[in-house]
Amino acid sequence: MKQEQKKGYQRYHIETKKTPHIVEHSSRFNVHVNRFRLAKLLMQEFFHYRGKMDIVLSRPCVYGVFSGPIGGFAPRDHLCVGCLRCTVQYPDMVQITKNPERLELGDDYFLPDYVDTVLYEAESGRIPVKGAGYRGKFGGGGWDGLWTDMSEIIRPTRDGIHGRELISLEVDIGEKPPYVALKNPQISVTSIPIPIICDVPPLLNQDNQELSHSLYEAAKELKTYAILPFSFLMKEAFDTHIIPLVSSADVEKLEQLKFHPQFIEVLDWADTPQILTRFPDVVPILRTSYDSDLLSLYRAGVRVFHLTCDYHGNGDDGFVLDLIRNAHTTFVKAGVRDQITLIGSGGMIMAEHLAKGIICGLDLVAIDTPVMVALQATFDGQCKTYQDSRFILPPQLTVSWGKQRIMNLCAAWCDQLLEILGAMGIRDVRRLRGEMGRAMFQKDLENSAFSGITGYESR
C-alpha cells in the first residue's frame, strides 16, 4: 500500500536521539578514596546512629559518585563534576585530581574541553548548558577574540528553537546572476535547509567504509551534502547528496560514476570544461586556499568557492577568522559578492564558530575534524593538514550509529545558530552573512577603552 504524502507546509526538523558513546570516554577527574578510613567512618556512624542503615549509607554527593553498589569503595569517576564538596567535608578521606588521560585528548588546537563539548553534542543533540554559568575566559586569541552583539533584541518573543516564529537557516549554493534574464533564464542555484555540509575526510581515513557511509546517510537525512573522494565513489552507488572531489587524474574516469551529481568539487579549475562536457548541468566548485588570487579565479569563471586552510585554522596570511573577512571584503569591493557562494572550512570546531564564520562572510561551513571527534576518533599526533592527519576510528563504528552522531552534532550547532539569530532579531541566516555590525572584536574594544591609560599596551 502506497503511503500518502503529507500535504501542506512542513517545518524542517532534525530528528535527534540520544546516542551513547561506543568507547569509554576519559573522565575529567579521578576520585581517590581511603578505603580503610571509609570503613572506619561507617563503623563509627553505625554505632552512633544505632544501626539506622539509611543514614549510614547516605552519600555526600548529589551527582551519585558514591552511589554505586558498594558506595565509596568503588567511586564512579565519570559522574564527578569537580564540585569538591566531598573533599571539603572529608579532606582526610577523599581527594579529587584531574585525570591525566584526559590531557591526551585532541591536539594543540582541538583541546580536551572542546573534545568534551563535541562529544556531548554528538551524544545528546544539545548544546551543553551549565546551571552554574560559564566559568571560562571571556576572550582570547583566534575565534575567542570575536564576540557577537546580541544586545538589541528586536522581538524578544522570536524563538526559532521552540517554534514561536520561524527563523530560516536555508542557504543557496551556486551562481547567482546580478540580474534577471527574462529570455532563457538559467538558474543554477540549489538551496539546502542548513548552512552546513560535511567536508571530505582526512586522506589517511578515506578507506573506512563505515565513515564514508555515515557521512552519506547523515547528509541524505539532513538534506544537505557530503564531500567524498572520487576514488571511493567509483566503488559505491550513491545519490545527489554526495559531492565528488575530483583531481585532474580523475577527470577521464568521470563516466564511471554511478549517479549524476549536482555539484562536483575540483582541485584545478582548468579541468572544468572537460567536466562540463560530460555533465553540462553540474555546478562546479573550486577547492582552493583562502590565500589564492580570488578575483582572478572569479574572472576565470569560478562562482562557487570552497576555501580551505589547515585544521588548526592557519593559512599563509593568518588565522581563518581574518582570512574569511579578507575573502569576503575582496568580493564586496569588487561589487560581485552577491553573485558567488563562499564555503569555508578549517579551524571551525565549535558551534559558535558556525555563526562567527557566517558573520565574517561565509555562506556556509564545511565541517571536518568535529565529525571525526563526534565519531569518537582519537588523534594520532597533531592532526593539522588534510594529507597528513590521521584519526583512529573505533572498530565498533557502525553506519547507523555514525549517522545519528553526525545528525546530533549538526542539530546542536543549528540550535546554537538559531539562539544567536533569535537574540539578534534576524529571521534569515542569509542576512547574517558579512554582518560585521553584529561583531565585536576584543582587541578593538580594549584599545578604544584603554588606549592612553598609563600601563596599557595597545594590542
C-alpha positions in Angstrom: 0.0 0.0 0.0 1.5 3.3 -1.1 2.0 5.7 1.8 0.1 9.0 1.4 2.3 12.1 1.2 1.7 14.7 3.9 0.2 17.9 2.5 0.8 21.5 3.5 3.9 23.2 4.9 6.2 21.1 7.0 8.9 22.8 9.0 12.4 21.5 8.7 13.4 19.5 11.7 16.5 17.4 12.6 15.5 14.2 14.4 17.8 13.9 17.4 18.2 10.8 19.5 20.4 10.0 22.5 23.3 8.1 21.0 25.7 6.9 23.8 29.4 6.5 23.3 30.6 3.2 21.9 34.1 3.7 23.5 34.5 4.6 27.1 35.4 8.3 27.4 38.0 9.5 29.8 36.5 11.2 32.9 37.5 14.7 33.8 38.5 13.8 37.4 39.9 10.8 39.3 38.3 10.2 42.7 40.7 8.7 45.3 39.1 7.3 48.5 41.0 5.9 51.5 39.0 2.7 51.9 40.4 2.0 55.4 39.2 5.4 56.7 35.9 5.0 55.0 35.3 1.6 56.6 36.3 3.1 60.0 33.8 6.0 59.4 31.0 3.7 58.5 31.6 1.6 61.7 31.5 4.8 63.8 28.3 6.0 62.2 26.7 2.6 62.6 27.1 2.7 66.4 26.4 6.5 66.5 23.1 6.2 64.7 22.2 2.9 66.4 22.1 0.8 63.2 20.0 3.1 61.1 21.3 2.0 57.8 19.5 4.6 55.7 21.6 7.2 57.4 24.8 5.3 57.5 24.7 4.5 53.8 23.8 8.0 52.7 26.4 9.6 50.5 27.7 13.2 50.4 27.4 13.6 46.6 24.4 14.9 44.7 25.9 13.6 41.5 26.0 10.0 42.5 29.7 9.5 42.5 29.4 7.4 45.7 26.1 5.8 45.0 27.3 2.6 43.3 26.6 -0.9 44.7 29.4 -0.6 47.2 29.4 3.1 47.5 32.7 5.0 48.1 34.7 1.8 47.9 34.3 2.0 44.1 33.5 5.6 43.3 32.1 6.3 39.8 34.6 8.8 38.4 32.7 9.6 35.3 29.9 11.3 37.3 32.3 13.7 39.1 31.9 17.3 38.2 34.6 18.7 40.5 32.4 20.5 43.0 34.8 19.3 45.7 32.1 19.0 48.4 33.4 15.6 49.4 36.9 16.8 49.9 35.8 19.8 51.9 33.6 17.5 54.2 36.1 14.7 54.4 39.5 16.0 53.5 41.4 13.1 55.0 39.3 10.5 53.2 38.6 11.8 49.7 40.8 13.6 47.2 39.9 14.8 43.7 42.6 15.0 41.0 42.5 15.8 37.3 42.6 12.7 35.1 46.0 12.8 33.2 44.4 10.6 30.4 42.1 13.4 29.5 45.0 15.7 28.7 45.9 13.4 25.9 42.5 14.0 24.1 42.7 16.1 20.9 45.7 18.1 20.0 47.2 21.6 20.4 44.2 23.2 18.7 41.3 20.8 19.4 41.7 21.0 23.2 40.3 18.4 25.7 37.5 20.8 26.7 36.5 21.2 23.0 36.5 17.4 22.6 34.2 17.0 25.6 31.8 19.6 24.2 31.6 18.0 20.7 31.1 14.5 22.3 28.3 15.8 24.4 26.6 17.4 21.3 27.1 14.2 19.3 25.6 12.1 22.1 22.6 14.3 23.1 22.0 16.6 20.1 22.1 19.6 22.5 24.4 22.4 23.4 25.9 21.9 26.9 24.5 24.4 29.4 25.8 24.6 32.9 23.5 26.0 35.6 26.4 27.5 37.5 27.2 29.7 34.5 30.2 29.9 32.2 33.5 29.8 34.2 36.0 30.2 31.4 37.7 33.2 29.8 35.6 35.8 28.0 38.1 36.5 25.3 41.4 35.4 23.9 43.1 34.7 20.6 41.5 33.3 17.4 37.8 32.9 17.5 37.6 33.9 21.2 38.6 37.4 20.2 35.3 37.9 18.3 32.1 38.5 20.3 28.6 38.6 18.8 26.5 41.6 19.6 23.0 40.5 20.8 22.1 43.5 22.9 19.4 44.8 20.5 16.6 42.3 20.8 14.1 43.5 18.3 11.4 40.9 19.1 12.0 39.1 22.3 9.3 36.5 21.6 11.1 35.2 18.5 12.4 31.8 19.3 13.5 29.5 16.4 14.2 26.5 18.6 10.8 26.3 20.3 8.8 27.3 17.2 7.1 30.5 18.2 8.3 32.1 14.9 10.3 30.6 12.0 13.9 31.5 11.6 15.2 30.2 8.3 18.6 28.5 8.1 18.3 27.9 4.4 21.2 28.9 2.2 21.9 28.9 -1.5 24.8 27.2 -3.4 25.6 28.2 -6.9 26.0 31.1 -9.3 23.7 34.0 -8.5 23.3 36.2 -11.6 23.3 40.0 -11.0 20.1 40.5 -12.9 17.1 38.5 -14.0 17.2 37.2 -17.6 13.7 37.2 -19.0 14.7 35.3 -22.1 16.1 31.8 -21.5 16.7 32.2 -17.7 19.3 29.9 -16.4 19.2 29.3 -12.7 22.0 27.1 -11.2 21.3 27.6 -7.5 20.4 24.8 -5.1 19.0 25.6 -1.6 19.8 23.5 1.4 18.0 23.8 4.8 21.1 24.3 7.0 24.4 26.2 6.3 26.4 23.0 6.9 27.9 20.4 4.6 30.4 17.7 5.6 33.9 18.1 4.3 35.9 15.3 2.8 37.5 13.0 5.4 41.3 13.3 6.1 43.2 11.5 3.4 44.5 8.8 5.7 41.0 7.8 6.8 39.3 7.6 3.4 39.4 3.8 3.2 37.0 3.4 6.1 33.7 2.5 4.5 31.7 3.0 7.8 32.9 6.6 7.9 32.0 7.4 4.3 28.6 5.7 4.5 27.9 7.5 7.8 28.6 10.8 6.1 26.4 9.9 3.2 23.5 8.7 5.3 23.7 11.7 7.6 23.8 14.1 4.6 20.8 12.4 3.0 18.8 12.6 6.2 19.8 16.2 6.8 19.0 17.1 3.1 22.5 18.6 2.7 25.7 17.3 1.1 28.9 15.4 2.0 32.1 15.7 0.0 33.7 12.3 -0.7 36.8 11.4 -2.8 36.1 10.3 -6.3 38.1 7.1 -5.9 35.7 5.9 -3.2 32.6 6.8 -5.3 33.5 4.5 -8.1 33.0 1.5 -5.8 29.7 2.5 -4.4 26.2 3.6 -5.6 25.1 6.9 -4.0 22.8 9.7 -5.0 22.9 13.5 -5.4 23.6 14.2 -1.7 27.3 13.5 -2.5 29.7 16.0 -3.9 32.6 14.2 -5.6 36.1 15.6 -5.0 37.8 15.3 -8.4 41.5 15.6 -9.2 43.0 16.0 -12.7 43.7 12.3 -12.8 40.1 11.5 -12.1 38.5 13.6 -14.9 38.9 10.8 -17.5 37.1 8.4 -15.3 34.0 10.5 -14.5 31.8 8.4 -16.7 32.3 5.6 -14.2 30.2 7.5 -11.6 27.1 5.5 -10.7 24.9 8.6 -10.2 24.5 12.1 -11.7 25.9 14.7 -9.2 24.5 18.2 -8.7 27.9 19.5 -7.7 31.5 18.5 -8.5 34.4 19.9 -6.5 37.6 20.3 -8.4 41.2 21.0 -7.4 42.1 22.6 -10.7 39.7 24.9 -12.5 41.3 24.0 -15.8 39.6 20.6 -15.6 36.1 22.3 -15.5 35.5 22.4 -19.3 36.1 18.7 -19.7 33.8 18.0 -16.7 31.0 20.2 -18.1 31.3 18.3 -21.4 30.3 15.1 -19.6 27.9 16.8 -17.1 26.6 20.0 -18.7 24.2 20.8 -15.9 26.5 20.2 -12.9 27.7 23.2 -10.8 31.5 23.1 -10.4 33.0 24.1 -7.0 36.7 25.1 -6.8 38.5 23.9 -3.8 41.3 26.4 -3.1 43.0 28.2 -0.2 41.9 31.4 1.3 45.2 32.9 0.2 44.5 32.4 -3.6 44.1 35.3 -6.0 40.3 35.1 -5.7 39.4 37.8 -8.1 41.5 36.2 -10.9 39.6 33.0 -10.3 36.3 34.8 -10.4 37.3 36.3 -13.8 38.1 32.8 -14.9 34.6 31.8 -14.2 34.5 30.4 -10.6 31.3 31.2 -8.9 31.3 28.7 -6.0 34.5 28.7 -3.9 35.4 26.2 -1.2 38.1 28.0 0.8 40.4 25.9 2.9 43.2 26.2 5.4 44.7 23.6 7.8 42.7 22.0 10.5 44.2 24.5 13.1 42.8 27.4 11.1 46.1 28.7 9.9 46.8 29.9 6.3 49.7 31.7 4.8 48.2 35.1 5.6 47.0 34.5 9.1 44.1 32.8 11.1 40.9 31.6 9.4 38.8 34.4 11.0 40.9 37.1 9.3 41.1 35.0 6.1 37.3 34.8 5.8 37.0 38.6 6.3 39.6 39.3 3.7 38.0 37.0 1.1 34.5 38.4 1.7 35.8 42.0 1.6 37.7 41.3 -1.6 34.5 40.4 -3.4 32.4 43.2 -1.8 34.9 45.8 -3.0 34.7 44.3 -6.5 30.9 44.5 -6.4 30.4 40.8 -7.1 29.8 39.3 -3.6 26.1 38.6 -4.3 27.0 36.6 -7.4 29.1 33.9 -5.7 28.9 31.3 -2.9 31.7 31.0 -0.3 32.0 27.7 1.5 34.7 27.7 4.3 36.4 25.0 6.3 39.4 24.7 8.6 39.6 25.7 12.2 35.9 25.8 12.9 35.4 23.2 15.6 32.7 24.7 17.9 29.0 25.5 17.4 29.7 29.2 17.9 32.3 29.1 15.1 29.5 28.4 12.6 27.8 31.7 13.4 31.0 33.6 13.6 32.2 32.2 10.3 29.0 33.4 8.6 29.2 36.8 10.3 32.7 37.2 8.9 31.4 36.5 5.3 30.8 32.8 4.6 27.6 31.5 3.1 28.0 28.1 4.7 30.6 25.9 6.5 32.0 22.5 5.6 32.7 20.8 8.9 35.8 18.5 9.1 37.5 17.4 12.3 34.4 17.9 14.5 32.8 15.0 12.6 35.8 12.8 13.4 35.6 13.7 17.1 31.8 13.1 17.1 32.6 9.6 15.9 35.0 9.1 18.8 38.1 9.1 16.6 41.3 9.6 18.6 44.0 11.9 17.3 47.2 10.3 16.1 49.6 13.1 16.8 48.9 16.7 15.6 46.1 16.5 13.1 46.7 19.6 11.1 46.7 19.0 7.4 44.4 17.1 5.1 47.2 15.0 3.7 48.9 14.0 6.9 46.2 13.9 9.6 45.3 10.5 10.9 42.4 9.8 13.2 42.0 6.3 14.7 38.3 5.4 14.4 36.8 2.9 16.9 36.4 -0.6 15.4 32.9 -0.7 16.8 31.8 2.1 14.4 28.6 1.3 12.6 26.8 3.3 9.9 23.6 3.7 11.9 25.4 4.9 15.0 27.7 7.2 13.0 24.8 8.7 11.0 22.9 9.6 14.2 26.0 11.1 15.9 26.6 13.4 12.9 22.9 14.4 12.9 23.0 15.1 16.6 26.1 17.3 16.1 24.6 19.3 13.3 21.3 19.7 15.3 23.2 21.1 18.2 25.2 23.5 16.0 22.0 24.7 14.3 20.3 25.2 17.6 23.2 27.4 18.7 22.8 29.4 15.5 19.1 29.8 16.0 19.7 31.1 19.5 22.1 33.8 18.1 19.8 34.8 15.3 16.8 35.0 17.7 18.7 37.2 20.1 19.7 39.5 17.2 16.2 39.6 15.8 17.3 38.1 12.4 14.8 35.8 10.7 17.1 34.6 7.9 20.6 33.3 8.2 21.5 34.8 4.9 21.0 38.2 6.5 23.8 37.4 8.9 26.4 36.9 6.2 29.1 39.6 6.5 27.0 41.5 9.1 30.1 43.0 10.8 27.8 45.4 12.7 26.9 42.4 14.8 30.6 41.6 15.5 32.7 43.0 18.3 36.4 42.4 18.4 38.1 42.3 21.8 41.3 44.0 20.8 39.4 46.9 19.1 37.2 47.4 22.2 40.1 47.3 24.6 42.1 49.7 22.5 39.2 52.1 22.3 38.5 51.9 26.1 42.0 51.8 27.5 44.4 53.5 25.0 46.1 56.4 26.5 46.0 55.0 30.0 49.3 54.5 31.7 50.3 50.8 31.9 48.1 49.7 29.0 49.8 48.4 25.9 47.8 48.5 22.7 47.5 45.1 21.1 
